[in-house]
Amino acid sequence: MTAAVWVSGAAGASAFMGRMQGLAVVVFPFLLMGFALAMERVQNSLDRLSVGRSQVEEFLETADDTDVENLAKDGLPSALDELRTRRQAS
């Protein structure tokens, strides 16, 4: 009698695992797509913040002490913006 209980328990566990695998097959693609879309948003925001080689060269050629302080304090994109703003004003 214990063997019969064990066999029915094993069959129940096997059915449960089959349902869980089916659920994973259905849910995983949606989770993967959501992750890919989230990473695309992160990449787009990083691309907007990135600075090209020509911009770095331009900054290094024309920077003075104030620009270097801004670079250390705020980062290159902000320092470039301020440098360009001062250039346009003068």
N, C-alpha and C positions, 0 to 999 in steps of 0.2 A: 504494500500500500504506500509506503514512503517513496518508492521508485515512481509510482504514478503521479504523486504530488510533485516530485522533482521534475518530471518530464513536462507537466503542465506549467510549472513555474518557468522552466527554460523556454517553453514555447511562448509564454506571455512576455518574457524579457526579450525574446527575439522579435516579436511583433512590435514591442515598444521601440526597440532599436531601429527597426525598419521605418517606423513613423518619424523618428527623430532624424534619420538620414534623409527622408523625403522632405521634411521641414527645412533641413540645412540646404538641400538642393534648391528649394524655392527661395529661401531668404538670402543666401550668400550672394547671388548676383546683385541684388538690390543694395546690400551693404557695401559691396565692392564699388558699385557705381556711385553711391553717396560719398565714399572715401575719395574716389577719383575727382569728383566735382569739388569737394572741399580742398583738395590739394591744388586744383587748378586756380581756385580763388587765392590761395596762399601764393602761388607762383606769380599770378598777375599783380598782386600787391608788391611783391618783391621786385618784379620787373620795373614797376613805376619808380621804385626807390633806387634802382641801380644807376650807376654813373659810368659813362663810357671813357675809353682811353683818351680821346681828344679833349673831353671835358677836364680830365685830371691834368693833362698837359697845359691846357689853357689856364687853369687855376694856378698851377705851379709857376708859370711864366709871369703872371700878373699879380700874385698875392703879396700883400704887405703884412705888417705885424697884426693888424686888426683882423685880417682874413685868416691868418694862422690861428689866432685865438678863437675865432668863430668855428674853425675846423675842429679844434680840440674840444670845444664845448658842445657843438650841435651836430657835427658830422659834415661830410662833404656836400651832400645835396643842399643843405641849408646855407652853407658857406658860399657855394656857387651862386645861389639865388641872391644873397645879399651883395656879393661882388657885382653881379649884373645890374642889380637895382642901383647901386652907387655909380656904376658906369653910365647908366642911362640918365641919371640925375645931373651928372656933370657935363 
